[in-house]
Amino acid sequence: MKHQSGFICVNFHASQDGERVIDYAQWESKEHHGAMLASLEARVHMDEAATFASNVQPRLSCLASVHPH
């Protein structure tokens, strides 16, 4: 994804019991995210990643606040 226009970063959080993974990706805008979803290169990557998951539940969110340490 790092080569997609508007990509900022991604973090993966795995639960300690090994049951869940949260893929938290940040994009410059909703339009950049939409362009990524329409990209064949990105679709191939996402389709491959989906073979590891049994229950994918995508959500689009807006940043509400930032709390640096």
OpenMM code with the backbone's topology and positions (N, CA, C; nanometers):
from openmm import Vec3, app, unit

residues = "MET LYS HIS GLN SER GLY PHE ILE CYS VAL ASN PHE HIS ALA SER GLN ASP GLY GLU ARG VAL ILE ASP TYR ALA GLN TRP GLU SER LYS GLU HIS HIS GLY ALA MET LEU ALA SER LEU GLU ALA ARG VAL HIS MET ASP GLU ALA ALA THR PHE ALA SER ASN VAL GLN PRO ARG LEU SER CYS LEU ALA SER VAL HIS PRO HIS".split()
positions = [
    Vec3(0.0810, -0.1196, 0.0000),
    Vec3(0.0000, 0.0000, 0.0000),
    Vec3(0.0854, 0.1261, 0.0000),
    Vec3(0.2081, 0.1151, 0.0484),
    Vec3(0.2898, 0.2355, 0.0627),
    Vec3(0.3148, 0.3079, -0.0693),
    Vec3(0.2898, 0.2426, -0.1816),
    Vec3(0.3094, 0.3064, -0.3112),
    Vec3(0.1811, 0.3710, -0.3641),
    Vec3(0.0721, 0.3559, -0.2924),
    Vec3(-0.0550, 0.4157, -0.3339),
    Vec3(-0.0575, 0.5633, -0.2958),
    Vec3(-0.1087, 0.6452, -0.3842),
    Vec3(-0.1172, 0.7888, -0.3592),
    Vec3(-0.2038, 0.8161, -0.2364),
    Vec3(-0.1550, 0.9010, -0.1473),
    Vec3(-0.2300, 0.9391, -0.0288),
    Vec3(-0.2107, 0.8492, 0.0910),
    Vec3(-0.1326, 0.7417, 0.0762),
    Vec3(-0.1082, 0.6507, 0.1884),
    Vec3(-0.0223, 0.7214, 0.2927),
    Vec3(-0.0607, 0.7124, 0.4190),
    Vec3(0.0186, 0.7700, 0.5279),
    Vec3(0.0913, 0.6600, 0.6038),
    Vec3(0.0164, 0.5661, 0.6617),
    Vec3(0.0796, 0.4563, 0.7368),
    Vec3(-0.0246, 0.3480, 0.7653),
    Vec3(0.0240, 0.2352, 0.8146),
    Vec3(-0.0648, 0.1274, 0.8578),
    Vec3(-0.0054, 0.0634, 0.9829),
    Vec3(-0.0916, 0.0233, 1.0740),
    Vec3(-0.0521, -0.0484, 1.1951),
    Vec3(-0.1385, -0.1734, 1.2061),
    Vec3(-0.0786, -0.2812, 1.2512),
    Vec3(-0.1507, -0.4051, 1.2742),
    Vec3(-0.1450, -0.4347, 1.4234),
    Vec3(-0.2621, -0.4576, 1.4821),
    Vec3(-0.2718, -0.4901, 1.6244),
    Vec3(-0.3290, -0.6311, 1.6355),
    Vec3(-0.2538, -0.7225, 1.6957),
    Vec3(-0.2991, -0.8605, 1.7136),
    Vec3(-0.3375, -0.8818, 1.8596),
    Vec3(-0.4545, -0.9422, 1.8805),
    Vec3(-0.4968, -0.9717, 2.0176),
    Vec3(-0.4047, -1.0777, 2.0760),
    Vec3(-0.3879, -1.0738, 2.2060),
    Vec3(-0.2970, -1.1679, 2.2715),
    Vec3(-0.3449, -1.3115, 2.2632),
    Vec3(-0.4746, -1.3314, 2.2436),
    Vec3(-0.5256, -1.4677, 2.2311),
    Vec3(-0.5142, -1.5209, 2.0876),
    Vec3(-0.4683, -1.4378, 1.9951),
    Vec3(-0.4495, -1.4807, 1.8572),
    Vec3(-0.5777, -1.4900, 1.7764),
    Vec3(-0.6875, -1.4392, 1.8296),
    Vec3(-0.8175, -1.4498, 1.7633),
    Vec3(-0.8502, -1.3336, 1.6705),
    Vec3(-0.7918, -1.2169, 1.6946),
    Vec3(-0.8290, -1.0972, 1.6188),
    Vec3(-0.7054, -1.0187, 1.5750),
    Vec3(-0.7211, -0.9527, 1.4607),
    Vec3(-0.6203, -0.8587, 1.4122),
    Vec3(-0.6932, -0.7335, 1.3650),
    Vec3(-0.6440, -0.6197, 1.4069),
    Vec3(-0.6969, -0.4919, 1.3592),
    Vec3(-0.5916, -0.4313, 1.2674),
    Vec3(-0.6317, -0.4000, 1.1466),
    Vec3(-0.5477, -0.3347, 1.0467),
    Vec3(-0.5924, -0.1896, 1.0437),
    Vec3(-0.5102, -0.1012, 1.0987),
    Vec3(-0.5462, 0.0404, 1.1095),
    Vec3(-0.4619, 0.1190, 1.0100),
    Vec3(-0.5223, 0.1571, 0.8985),
    Vec3(-0.4515, 0.2298, 0.7926),
    Vec3(-0.4970, 0.3753, 0.7902),
    Vec3(-0.4042, 0.4647, 0.7604),
    Vec3(-0.4362, 0.6065, 0.7505),
    Vec3(-0.4092, 0.6553, 0.6088),
    Vec3(-0.5044, 0.7347, 0.5588),
    Vec3(-0.4967, 0.7925, 0.4237),
    Vec3(-0.5136, 0.9422, 0.4333),
    Vec3(-0.4588, 1.0151, 0.3365),
    Vec3(-0.4681, 1.1608, 0.3365),
    Vec3(-0.6128, 1.2083, 0.3235),
    Vec3(-0.6968, 1.1326, 0.2536),
    Vec3(-0.8358, 1.1739, 0.2358),
    Vec3(-0.9218, 1.0529, 0.2013),
    Vec3(-1.0514, 1.0721, 0.2112),
    Vec3(-1.1474, 0.9692, 0.1719),
    Vec3(-1.1316, 0.9375, 0.0230),
    Vec3(-1.0995, 1.0392, -0.0569),
    Vec3(-1.0804, 1.0199, -0.2011),
    Vec3(-0.9575, 0.9329, -0.2299),
    Vec3(-0.8496, 0.9535, -0.1540),
    Vec3(-0.7312, 0.8687, -0.1720),
    Vec3(-0.7637, 0.7230, -0.1370),
    Vec3(-0.8397, 0.7048, -0.0295),
    Vec3(-0.8793, 0.5696, 0.0102),
    Vec3(-0.9636, 0.5051, -0.1000),
    Vec3(-1.0573, 0.5809, -0.1554),
    Vec3(-1.1408, 0.5294, -0.2642),
    Vec3(-1.0598, 0.4934, -0.3877),
    Vec3(-0.9601, 0.5757, -0.4203),
    Vec3(-0.8737, 0.5464, -0.5350),
    Vec3(-0.7943, 0.4184, -0.5113),
    Vec3(-0.7507, 0.3969, -0.3886),
    Vec3(-0.6795, 0.2728, -0.3563),
    Vec3(-0.7705, 0.1532, -0.3773),
    Vec3(-0.8954, 0.1633, -0.3329),
    Vec3(-0.9883, 0.0515, -0.3485),
    Vec3(-1.0135, 0.0195, -0.4955),
    Vec3(-1.0032, 0.1198, -0.5817),
    Vec3(-1.0243, 0.1002, -0.7250),
    Vec3(-0.8981, 0.0528, -0.7979),
    Vec3(-0.7852, 0.0535, -0.7295),
    Vec3(-0.6576, 0.0164, -0.7905),
    Vec3(-0.6440, -0.1354, -0.8021),
    Vec3(-0.6124, -0.1837, -0.9209),
    Vec3(-0.5928, -0.3272, -0.9412),
    Vec3(-0.4781, -0.3788, -0.8547),
    Vec3(-0.3697, -0.3037, -0.8478),
    Vec3(-0.2544, -0.3434, -0.7658),
    Vec3(-0.2942, -0.3618, -0.6193),
    Vec3(-0.3699, -0.2692, -0.5672),
    Vec3(-0.4137, -0.2777, -0.4281),
    Vec3(-0.5132, -0.3913, -0.4092),
    Vec3(-0.6033, -0.4128, -0.5048),
    Vec3(-0.7020, -0.5214, -0.4937),
    Vec3(-0.6327, -0.6564, -0.4859),
    Vec3(-0.5287, -0.6759, -0.5670),
    Vec3(-0.4546, -0.8022, -0.5629),
    Vec3(-0.3980, -0.8236, -0.4229),
    Vec3(-0.3398, -0.7197, -0.3657),
    Vec3(-0.2829, -0.7284, -0.2302),
    Vec3(-0.3917, -0.7593, -0.1270),
    Vec3(-0.5048, -0.6887, -0.1346),
    Vec3(-0.6123, -0.7095, -0.0377),
    Vec3(-0.6764, -0.8469, -0.0524),
    Vec3(-0.6914, -0.8929, -0.1757),
    Vec3(-0.7482, -1.0263, -0.1975),
    Vec3(-0.6570, -1.1340, -0.1401),
    Vec3(-0.5269, -1.1154, -0.1558),
    Vec3(-0.4307, -1.2117, -0.0995),
    Vec3(-0.4376, -1.2091, 0.0529),
    Vec3(-0.4415, -1.0912, 0.1109),
    Vec3(-0.4494, -1.0790, 0.2568),
    Vec3(-0.5788, -1.1391, 0.3100),
    Vec3(-0.6876, -1.1294, 0.2344),
    Vec3(-0.8174, -1.1822, 0.2779),
    Vec3(-0.8173, -1.3345, 0.2886),
    Vec3(-0.7228, -1.4012, 0.2240),
    Vec3(-0.7163, -1.5473, 0.2352),
    Vec3(-0.6755, -1.5906, 0.3756),
    Vec3(-0.6196, -1.4976, 0.4546),
    Vec3(-0.5779, -1.5287, 0.5914),
    Vec3(-0.6874, -1.4994, 0.6930),
    Vec3(-0.7952, -1.4364, 0.6489),
    Vec3(-0.9004, -1.3934, 0.7414),
    Vec3(-1.0306, -1.4661, 0.7120),
    Vec3(-1.1064, -1.4898, 0.8165),
    Vec3(-1.2355, -1.5559, 0.7981),
    Vec3(-1.3522, -1.4593, 0.8162),
    Vec3(-1.3271, -1.3432, 0.8735),
    Vec3(-1.4350, -1.2500, 0.9027),
    Vec3(-1.3820, -1.1066, 0.8905),
    Vec3(-1.3832, -1.0516, 0.7697),
    Vec3(-1.3330, -0.9173, 0.7447),
    Vec3(-1.4479, -0.8179, 0.7578),
    Vec3(-1.4280, -0.7142, 0.8385),
    Vec3(-1.5315, -0.6141, 0.8624),
    Vec3(-1.4731, -0.4739, 0.8441),
    Vec3(-1.4607, -0.4274, 0.7198),
    Vec3(-1.4015, -0.2946, 0.6977),
    Vec3(-1.4885, -0.1829, 0.7533),
    Vec3(-1.4225, -0.0809, 0.8045),
    Vec3(-1.4902, 0.0381, 0.8561),
    Vec3(-1.4104, 0.1602, 0.8123),
    Vec3(-1.4785, 0.2641, 0.7684),
    Vec3(-1.4149, 0.3908, 0.7356),
    Vec3(-1.4443, 0.4868, 0.8497),
    Vec3(-1.3402, 0.5442, 0.9084),
    Vec3(-1.3553, 0.6317, 1.0252),
    Vec3(-1.2882, 0.7653, 1.0006),
    Vec3(-1.3230, 0.8619, 1.0825),
    Vec3(-1.2595, 0.9935, 1.0798),
    Vec3(-1.1823, 1.0121, 1.2101),
    Vec3(-1.0681, 1.0765, 1.2012),
    Vec3(-0.9869, 1.1043, 1.3190),
    Vec3(-1.0609, 1.2019, 1.4093),
    Vec3(-1.0825, 1.1631, 1.5334),
    Vec3(-1.1551, 1.2473, 1.6279),
    Vec3(-1.0604, 1.3291, 1.7154),
    Vec3(-0.9474, 1.2689, 1.7565),
    Vec3(-0.8508, 1.3422, 1.8382),
    Vec3(-0.7173, 1.2664, 1.8408),
    Vec3(-0.6134, 1.3379, 1.8770),
    Vec3(-0.4790, 1.2805, 1.8875),
    Vec3(-0.4263, 1.3113, 2.0266),
    Vec3(-0.3665, 1.2122, 2.0924),
    Vec3(-0.3140, 1.2281, 2.2270),
    Vec3(-0.1689, 1.1785, 2.2310),
    Vec3(-0.0730, 1.2620, 2.1928),
    Vec3(0.0675, 1.2178, 2.1962),
    Vec3(0.1148, 1.1967, 2.3397),
    Vec3(0.2162, 1.1139, 2.3546),
    Vec3(0.2627, 1.0842, 2.4899),
    Vec3(0.3531, 1.1888, 2.5415),
] * unit.nanometer
topology = app.Topology()
chain = topology.addChain("A")
for resn in residues:
    res = topology.addResidue(resn, chain)
    for name in ("N", "CA", "C"):
        topology.addAtom(name, app.Element.getBySymbol(name[0]), res)
